[in-house]
Amino acid sequence: MYFDSFASFIEMGGHGPYVWVCYAIGALVVVYNVWSPMRIRKNFIVDLKRRLRREAKQS
């Protein structure tokens, strides 16, 4: 599909708002799917270090 101008590309024949909102939601889902496991891993490592320090003090 070819567009006459950048504005017509953004408008997408009147369907622009729907198309761009769908792309934005898709991008947010991808970002969340990458970020969430990294956050969980970081929290796990922090909790593990905290638990190991606590156990070392008790010994």
N, CA, C and O atoms as CSV, one atom per row, in Angstrom:
chain,resi,resn,atom,element,x,y,z
A,1,MET,N,N,0.839,-1.168,0.000
A,1,MET,CA,C,0.000,0.000,0.000
A,1,MET,C,C,0.892,1.241,0.000
A,1,MET,O,O,1.783,1.367,0.840
A,2,TYR,N,N,0.658,2.139,-0.922
A,2,TYR,CA,C,1.447,3.351,-1.041
A,2,TYR,C,C,0.620,4.544,-0.573
A,2,TYR,O,O,-0.596,4.588,-0.760
A,3,PHE,N,N,1.294,5.497,0.031
A,3,PHE,CA,C,0.634,6.699,0.543
A,3,PHE,C,C,1.200,7.915,-0.178
A,3,PHE,O,O,2.380,7.951,-0.528
A,4,ASP,N,N,0.348,8.907,-0.393
A,4,ASP,CA,C,0.760,10.128,-1.088
A,4,ASP,C,C,1.645,11.011,-0.214
A,4,ASP,O,O,2.534,11.695,-0.721
A,5,SER,N,N,1.406,10.999,1.083
A,5,SER,CA,C,2.176,11.849,1.992
A,5,SER,C,C,2.274,11.160,3.351
A,5,SER,O,O,1.633,10.141,3.606
A,6,PHE,N,N,3.083,11.744,4.195
A,6,PHE,CA,C,3.238,11.206,5.548
A,6,PHE,C,C,1.936,11.345,6.333
A,6,PHE,O,O,1.600,10.483,7.144
A,7,ALA,N,N,1.209,12.426,6.090
A,7,ALA,CA,C,-0.074,12.638,6.779
A,7,ALA,C,C,-1.070,11.549,6.406
A,7,ALA,O,O,-1.804,11.059,7.264
A,8,SER,N,N,-1.101,11.169,5.138
A,8,SER,CA,C,-2.018,10.097,4.744
A,8,SER,C,C,-1.573,8.755,5.318
A,8,SER,O,O,-2.399,7.881,5.583
A,9,PHE,N,N,-0.272,8.598,5.508
A,9,PHE,CA,C,0.233,7.384,6.170
A,9,PHE,C,C,-0.256,7.333,7.614
A,9,PHE,O,O,-0.692,6.282,8.082
A,10,ILE,N,N,-0.186,8.456,8.320
A,10,ILE,CA,C,-0.642,8.517,9.710
A,10,ILE,C,C,-2.150,8.298,9.791
A,10,ILE,O,O,-2.629,7.622,10.701
A,11,GLU,N,N,-2.893,8.858,8.856
A,11,GLU,CA,C,-4.350,8.728,8.872
A,11,GLU,C,C,-4.814,7.331,8.480
A,11,GLU,O,O,-5.849,6.866,8.959
A,12,MET,N,N,-4.067,6.662,7.623
A,12,MET,CA,C,-4.379,5.304,7.154
A,12,MET,C,C,-5.822,5.174,6.665
A,12,MET,O,O,-6.530,4.236,7.030
A,13,GLY,N,N,-6.237,6.109,5.851
A,13,GLY,CA,C,-7.574,6.041,5.273
A,13,GLY,C,C,-8.683,6.148,6.301
A,13,GLY,O,O,-9.750,5.560,6.123
A,14,GLY,N,N,-8.450,6.886,7.365
A,14,GLY,CA,C,-9.459,7.057,8.406
A,14,GLY,C,C,-9.350,6.045,9.539
A,14,GLY,O,O,-10.049,6.158,10.545
A,15,HIS,N,N,-8.484,5.066,9.380
A,15,HIS,CA,C,-8.324,4.034,10.406
A,15,HIS,C,C,-7.090,4.257,11.277
A,15,HIS,O,O,-6.747,3.399,12.090
A,16,GLY,N,N,-6.429,5.384,11.119
A,16,GLY,CA,C,-5.186,5.683,11.822
A,16,GLY,C,C,-5.259,5.565,13.335
A,16,GLY,O,O,-4.408,4.909,13.935
A,17,PRO,N,N,-6.262,6.187,13.974
A,17,PRO,CA,C,-6.303,6.089,15.437
A,17,PRO,C,C,-6.381,4.637,15.922
A,17,PRO,O,O,-5.701,4.268,16.879
A,18,TYR,N,N,-7.193,3.829,15.279
A,18,TYR,CA,C,-7.306,2.425,15.678
A,18,TYR,C,C,-5.983,1.690,15.456
A,18,TYR,O,O,-5.526,0.943,16.322
A,19,VAL,N,N,-5.381,1.906,14.304
A,19,VAL,CA,C,-4.138,1.201,13.971
A,19,VAL,C,C,-3.034,1.575,14.946
A,19,VAL,O,O,-2.343,0.697,15.462
A,20,TRP,N,N,-2.858,2.863,15.206
A,20,TRP,CA,C,-1.752,3.298,16.058
A,20,TRP,C,C,-1.969,2.923,17.521
A,20,TRP,O,O,-1.008,2.639,18.237
A,21,VAL,N,N,-3.214,2.919,17.967
A,21,VAL,CA,C,-3.498,2.464,19.336
A,21,VAL,C,C,-3.174,0.969,19.456
A,21,VAL,O,O,-2.621,0.532,20.466
A,22,CYS,N,N,-3.514,0.195,18.438
A,22,CYS,CA,C,-3.194,-1.241,18.462
A,22,CYS,C,C,-1.687,-1.469,18.487
A,22,CYS,O,O,-1.202,-2.322,19.230
A,23,TYR,N,N,-0.942,-0.710,17.678
A,23,TYR,CA,C,0.519,-0.819,17.706
A,23,TYR,C,C,1.071,-0.439,19.080
A,23,TYR,O,O,1.985,-1.093,19.581
A,24,ALA,N,N,0.525,0.609,19.688
A,24,ALA,CA,C,0.996,1.044,21.007
A,24,ALA,C,C,0.723,-0.022,22.062
A,24,ALA,O,O,1.584,-0.308,22.894
A,25,ILE,N,N,-0.469,-0.610,22.030
A,25,ILE,CA,C,-0.794,-1.665,22.997
A,25,ILE,C,C,0.118,-2.859,22.789
A,25,ILE,O,O,0.607,-3.441,23.757
A,26,GLY,N,N,0.350,-3.228,21.548
A,26,GLY,CA,C,1.252,-4.335,21.257
A,26,GLY,C,C,2.661,-4.069,21.756
A,26,GLY,O,O,3.304,-4.955,22.319
A,27,ALA,N,N,3.141,-2.850,21.550
A,27,ALA,CA,C,4.479,-2.485,22.025
A,27,ALA,C,C,4.547,-2.523,23.549
A,27,ALA,O,O,5.545,-2.973,24.110
A,28,LEU,N,N,3.495,-2.055,24.225
A,28,LEU,CA,C,3.473,-2.104,25.687
A,28,LEU,C,C,3.503,-3.542,26.204
A,28,LEU,O,O,4.172,-3.831,27.197
A,29,VAL,N,N,2.788,-4.434,25.540
A,29,VAL,CA,C,2.788,-5.838,25.946
A,29,VAL,C,C,4.177,-6.434,25.781
A,29,VAL,O,O,4.642,-7.165,26.655
A,30,VAL,N,N,4.841,-6.134,24.680
A,30,VAL,CA,C,6.197,-6.657,24.459
A,30,VAL,C,C,7.157,-6.110,25.511
A,30,VAL,O,O,7.958,-6.860,26.068
A,31,VAL,N,N,7.084,-4.819,25.784
A,31,VAL,CA,C,7.959,-4.215,26.799
A,31,VAL,C,C,7.705,-4.841,28.167
A,31,VAL,O,O,8.654,-5.133,28.896
A,32,TYR,N,N,6.443,-5.050,28.524
A,32,TYR,CA,C,6.124,-5.666,29.811
A,32,TYR,C,C,6.654,-7.099,29.877
A,32,TYR,O,O,7.167,-7.526,30.911
A,33,ASN,N,N,6.529,-7.838,28.772
A,33,ASN,CA,C,7.001,-9.224,28.751
A,33,ASN,C,C,8.519,-9.329,28.853
A,33,ASN,O,O,9.035,-10.366,29.268
A,34,VAL,N,N,9.230,-8.295,28.488
A,34,VAL,CA,C,10.685,-8.271,28.649
A,34,VAL,C,C,11.048,-7.780,30.044
A,34,VAL,O,O,11.941,-8.335,30.684
A,35,TRP,N,N,10.363,-6.748,30.518
A,35,TRP,CA,C,10.706,-6.104,31.784
A,35,TRP,C,C,10.318,-6.940,32.998
A,35,TRP,O,O,11.068,-6.992,33.973
A,36,SER,N,N,9.173,-7.587,32.956
A,36,SER,CA,C,8.655,-8.304,34.117
A,36,SER,C,C,9.597,-9.407,34.626
A,36,SER,O,O,9.876,-9.441,35.824
A,37,PRO,N,N,10.091,-10.297,33.779
A,37,PRO,CA,C,11.008,-11.320,34.293
A,37,PRO,C,C,12.314,-10.729,34.839
A,37,PRO,O,O,12.888,-11.266,35.786
A,38,MET,N,N,12.778,-9.632,34.248
A,38,MET,CA,C,14.001,-9.005,34.766
A,38,MET,C,C,13.763,-8.455,36.164
A,38,MET,O,O,14.630,-8.568,37.030
A,39,ARG,N,N,12.591,-7.859,36.392
A,39,ARG,CA,C,12.244,-7.325,37.713
A,39,ARG,C,C,12.124,-8.451,38.727
A,39,ARG,O,O,12.621,-8.337,39.847
A,40,ILE,N,N,11.468,-9.532,38.340
A,40,ILE,CA,C,11.291,-10.674,39.246
A,40,ILE,C,C,12.645,-11.276,39.603
A,40,ILE,O,O,12.885,-11.618,40.761
A,41,ARG,N,N,13.534,-11.409,38.613
A,41,ARG,CA,C,14.874,-11.960,38.862
A,41,ARG,C,C,15.658,-11.063,39.816
A,41,ARG,O,O,16.315,-11.553,40.734
A,42,LYS,N,N,15.588,-9.743,39.597
A,42,LYS,CA,C,16.297,-8.811,40.460
A,42,LYS,C,C,15.790,-8.914,41.900
A,42,LYS,O,O,16.586,-8.956,42.838
A,43,ASN,N,N,14.474,-8.955,42.074
A,43,ASN,CA,C,13.904,-9.076,43.417
A,43,ASN,C,C,14.292,-10.401,44.066
A,43,ASN,O,O,14.546,-10.448,45.269
A,44,PHE,N,N,14.340,-11.474,43.284
A,44,PHE,CA,C,14.737,-12.770,43.814
A,44,PHE,C,C,16.173,-12.728,44.306
A,44,PHE,O,O,16.474,-13.241,45.384
A,45,ILE,N,N,17.060,-12.126,43.532
A,45,ILE,CA,C,18.470,-12.054,43.927
A,45,ILE,C,C,18.633,-11.212,45.180
A,45,ILE,O,O,19.411,-11.571,46.064
A,46,VAL,N,N,17.912,-10.093,45.277
A,46,VAL,CA,C,17.983,-9.243,46.473
A,46,VAL,C,C,17.488,-10.022,47.694
A,46,VAL,O,O,18.118,-9.980,48.750
A,47,ASP,N,N,16.373,-10.724,47.557
A,47,ASP,CA,C,15.842,-11.513,48.673
A,47,ASP,C,C,16.789,-12.645,49.061
A,47,ASP,O,O,16.965,-12.927,50.246
A,48,LEU,N,N,17.393,-13.286,48.083
A,48,LEU,CA,C,18.329,-14.370,48.363
A,48,LEU,C,C,19.550,-13.859,49.110
A,48,LEU,O,O,19.992,-14.487,50.072
A,49,LYS,N,N,20.104,-12.728,48.681
A,49,LYS,CA,C,21.258,-12.147,49.384
A,49,LYS,C,C,20.891,-11.779,50.815
A,49,LYS,O,O,21.674,-11.999,51.739
A,50,ARG,N,N,19.697,-11.218,50.997
A,50,ARG,CA,C,19.233,-10.835,52.328
A,50,ARG,C,C,19.115,-12.074,53.212
A,50,ARG,O,O,19.538,-12.055,54.368
A,51,ARG,N,N,18.542,-13.144,52.674
A,51,ARG,CA,C,18.377,-14.369,53.447
A,51,ARG,C,C,19.725,-15.002,53.788
A,51,ARG,O,O,19.908,-15.503,54.897
A,52,LEU,N,N,20.674,-14.983,52.843
A,52,LEU,CA,C,21.999,-15.549,53.108
A,52,LEU,C,C,22.740,-14.757,54.167
A,52,LEU,O,O,23.429,-15.344,55.001
A,53,ARG,N,N,22.615,-13.423,54.155
A,53,ARG,CA,C,23.253,-12.595,55.201
A,53,ARG,C,C,22.649,-12.894,56.564
A,53,ARG,O,O,23.367,-12.984,57.560
A,54,ARG,N,N,21.316,-13.048,56.610
A,54,ARG,CA,C,20.636,-13.332,57.865
A,54,ARG,C,C,21.076,-14.695,58.412
A,54,ARG,O,O,21.313,-14.844,59.611
A,55,GLU,N,N,21.182,-15.684,57.518
A,55,GLU,CA,C,21.609,-17.025,57.963
A,55,GLU,C,C,23.069,-17.025,58.412
A,55,GLU,O,O,23.441,-17.754,59.331
A,56,ALA,N,N,23.904,-16.198,57.753
A,56,ALA,CA,C,25.325,-16.123,58.142
A,56,ALA,C,C,25.460,-15.483,59.526
A,56,ALA,O,O,26.346,-15.866,60.290
A,57,LYS,N,N,24.612,-14.529,59.858
A,57,LYS,CA,C,24.658,-13.898,61.182
A,57,LYS,C,C,24.214,-14.859,62.266
A,57,LYS,O,O,24.710,-14.799,63.392
A,58,GLN,N,N,23.290,-15.738,61.943
A,58,GLN,CA,C,22.786,-16.706,62.931
A,58,GLN,C,C,23.780,-17.813,63.222
A,58,GLN,O,O,23.747,-18.408,64.299
A,59,SER,N,N,24.662,-18.097,62.280
A,59,SER,CA,C,25.611,-19.197,62.479
A,59,SER,C,C,26.769,-18.841,63.344
A,59,SER,O,O,27.638,-19.678,63.588
